Amino acid sequence: MDDVEPPEPVRPAHFTREQLERVILGDLPGLTSTDVADAAGVTVHEARRLWRALGFPDAGEAPAFNDADLSALSTLIGTVEAGAIDFDTAVRMTRAVGQTMARLADWQVATLAARVEELEAGEEATGSRIGSALRLAEQVGVPFERLLIYSWRRHLAAAVGRIEALGAADEDLHTTQVTVGFADLVSFTALSNEIEESRLGDMVEIFESRCADVVASRHGRVIKTLGDSVLFVSEDPVQGLEIAFDIVELIGNDGRLPDVRLGLATGSVIMRMGDVYGPPVNLAARLTTVARRNRVIVDRETADRLPAEDFDTRALTPRPVRGFGVVEPVAARRR
């Protein structure tokens, strides 16, 4: 990425969306689906399939693409033609990239929106939000593009290492044993109907960022956030419990946030597309409905793997849990 040159500054008298798009993409669209497909040596159907996998609707025969789109498609098809991957794998990888980048882009725009408002309210105001957005795109576009590549390489190295560290079965590298944790804010739905949207957004941001910091510090991994809940995984039950207790301590003592409940379950999960699937995931979520405020509830599998000298466990009354029949939850706490 070191050879990437920032685009020439754009300072028009009247700012338009097309000018902002040109700064971000490097050029305005001038190629059709057929143009791009023919130049890349694929069928229009294949080109459109990859475009949809990236997360965009078919453009028909409108000029919706530029040379960068052609270069990206040609590079990907070249990898397929070289035999490194097949076309279906290319589609799956493209879908993973598209879903990840869509969320990242939304997150980045939402984060920078406040900065745009600051610029327009200050001495450097352009008279248009698009004008300030142009300035930000010029100033932070290339640095963040480099950060994106750096971060991807770091996470790729960590993901490859997890295959070995988590003991993935030789017959299926997608299946592994983990402890799944689910942190859930208490009465969030009711609260969200009572407070201002700006405060609600701040609350979610604080909750997600605090949980992410705790999970990372304990060598776990956040799988996804759902506003009022966070799903994470850890290599073993002890690590998972330490994460859960730290979240309770941090969130439960923060007056800006509701109380929190946590459920943990241990077992075999399938890891695909950056997500995890399997009974432990569902059970961990169900156990949060059993937990009291600022408490941690685990399944029997997790409880049986905890060292007695470090943790106290107490079996609770067996009860029906949707999708699992009658389950005996276990309350856990540090000694």
Secondary structure, 3 states (H helix, E strand, C coil): CCCCCCCCCCCCCCCCHHHHHHHHHCCCCCECHHHHHHHHCCCHHHHHHHHHHCCCCCCCCCCCECHHHHHHHHHHHHHHHCCCCCHHHHHHHHHHHHHHHHHHHHHHHHHHHHHHHHHHHCCCCCCCHHHHHHHHHHHHHHHHHHHHHHHHHHHHHHHHHHHHHCCCCCCCCCEEEEEEEEEEECCHHHHHCCCCHHHHHHHHHHHHHHHHHHHHHCCCEEEEECCCEEEEEECCHHHHHHHHHHHHHHHHCCCCCCCEEEEEEEEEEEEECCEEECHHHHHHHHHCCCCCCCCEEECHHHHHCCCCCCEEEEECCCEEECCCEEECCEEEEEC
